[in-house]
Amino acid sequence: MPSLKMNLANKITIVRALLIPFFIILVIYYSSTGLGVLRLLAIAIFLASALTDAVDGYIARVRRQRTRLGTFLDPMADKLLLISAFVTLSMAKGFPIIPIWVPIVVISRDVIIVLGLVIIHMVAGSVKIAPNMLGKVNTFFQMVAIAFVLFKVPFSGPIWITIWGLVALFTIASGVGYIIRDSRYLNEKGGQYKRC
């Protein structure tokens, strides 16, 4: 059974989470000052966070260092980074426009999933956190979209609309996937609880 042990993979995840405030500050100051070096530093932090997401997962698998702590920390660090990026960049100046409904969709999906996990814990007494393939694809696609914004990729208006539409589609689809999976788990555990 996974433990709460702190290992290399978990330490990398914590460092990734600690970089988020610096990313936010750099984006805000770039927005107000226009200093290109600040945007480059924000890009470096975002790319480092995205790469270490893959690295800590690889280390955990290869070294068999998967822990209960890691199953909470890793997705939490991902969500904090992405939500921070969507919210900050949607309000910042000097970047391609992120429609306000995009961060609303992203945040709403994560809030619903967290509430679902709380309900499962209350009913079943335990929660199993495991990403599915659609969730991983969604995270990857969101990170790519944020990278496009940070790099100020000169897409035309219709292409940006398509990108944000796909972000919303993957976000909603992955959220529905988690709700269906968790509902089945809740029904199974709920049935066991009633029979006890």
Helices and strands as residue ranges (DSSP letters): H 8-18, H 20-33, H 36-62, H 68-91, H 101-124, H 133-150, H 157-195
